[in-house]
Amino acid sequence: MPSLKYQAGDKVMGRWPGSSLYYEVKVLGFDAKSRLYTVIYKDGTELELKEQDIMSVTSFQQRTRSRSRSNSRSPGRRRSRSRSPARTTRRSSSRTAAAAATAALAESTPSSRGDKKLKQAAEVKISPMQKKPTENNSDNKHEKKEENNTASKGNESDAKVEVDSEKNQGRYNLRRRKDDGDVKAAEAKSEEKEEVMSAAPAAAVPTSTPLEFGGKIGAAFLMLFLPGWVLFLVLQVNQKDPSLANVPALPPFETFWDPQALGFVVLWILFQALLYIVPVGKLSEGVLLRSGKQLKYRTNGLFAIVVSAAVVAAAVYQGADLTYIHSHFLQLTTASFLISLLLSIYLYVRSCWTVPDERALGGNSGNVIYDFFKGRELNPRIKEFDLKFFCEMRPGLIGWCLINFAMALAEMKQQNLDAPSCSMILVNIFQLIYVLDGLWNEEAILTTMDLMHDGFGYMLAFGDLVWVPFTYTLQANYLVSHPNPLSLPVLVTIIALKLVGFYIFRKSNSEKNAFRRNPSDPRLSHLKTIPTATGKSLLVSGWWGVVRHPNYLGDLIMALAWSLPCGFSHLLPWHYMIYFFILLVHRDSRDMNECRRKYGSAWDEYCRTVRYRIVPHVY
């Protein structure tokens, strides 16, 4: 096998798709099947280029200088410029050509003028320098799924791409090959476009994104409101009448604190950390970061929950009273909040010594309050122990199941039952299945916004350690003191609803994940796609042709099945359903903005093809 011309890690000059402009890129790898190099630009844009669209830095500088010298010696060009008023100020020389090469190496991102030229040549709407914030909500564990149904298409024939590009205006595939006439025409205009590149100053790679959540005022408000809201829910659910109009009285201050509860929470986190570092399970690779690093993660969540269940079962068999969790729920909540706050302070302090490439763009605003809330460091690690990944998937998520089980025991004790009620059993089983599915597909979290874009700060720390275990267990907590018997028809209906929701949720995610892993799989040949200028494609058939977020639809149906066992006597157990619906609608709106920026005209065409966002014929 012949050696590659360019190796991974090489700094070279890559042609920007649809133009003759070259920018400095870093080679990430080579696909022998498609004969394409994967490169990354300084602003984080990752594309696949043919070898003929890449040249070494030295060759690029020599080519620019030689062209400049030939232009200066060409009477025809001098006469042409003298007759063109528009070119009188763009006279080329070896000095300006060298400056152009230097500028291209120093700031190798597309300029605003260059983008206008590209748009005139082809409607490729890529603006890598105008990044909008990648949105995420810290409190939503159901967002641990890949959000964009895209995949690279590496083996499309040249003829087919030519037909697609003529048939669908606005659709562009970076891998298409132009005919010889187009190449010659592009080379004839290359000098003019390279001069435009040198004339227009290149924009700097952004180090932060616009503020979200209302900026520093909104961040400060959320840091105070969210703990207060969790406290309200915890106090409200234990009242005899937990209606929202019946505001609970604030208990004495000493009621919030219990050293034993704090010790229990610390012990649980340390136990989960021990299971996390056990060399069992797959060692998965994360996505390529802006720094060029590709971190590895120990994805052994299923092993962790199985061992945790065995230990809890042994403790109960030995006489441990897990109803302590129900009777000291307020103190456990306070202890978890204290730990999340201390963790957030530690994360912010250590971020002061991180290099810019290791910081999240969304948490690098320079405002202490906002950055503390959003998180500055993208992937804080203690050696190989990834703090963000651990907190996202372990203590809170597995603790959710532990608390539900403790609530079932508390219901039996308080209601004098020999076995948990049907409502309690449904809530426990439904939510356990959900957590097991997340841990079984734990590797999928590595491509979510939480891991790729969001820094680890107060927002995620509070969401992982407080919001998830102490608000997602609200239905089970409610049923302890407010039983709700179910008739057989209602029971069958709720189970059927859960199965439908889970089927849509898992089927749509599996369809998307299979397409992303291997878009050329013959089993996926029936799926229709829209190619984009990024080299990826958007699914417009299967579940992703019904609505734009079928996984959200399945999630909402499952959330409905979780709340129905609690009945309609009070609104409190429907908190999760209401919160989740508002969250997903807001998340969909933010996803729309991000995908339109990323995929341009292809995303507009996708929206025209798939009209509904979450609920077919409704929204």
Disulfide bonds with the S-S distance in Angstrom:
none
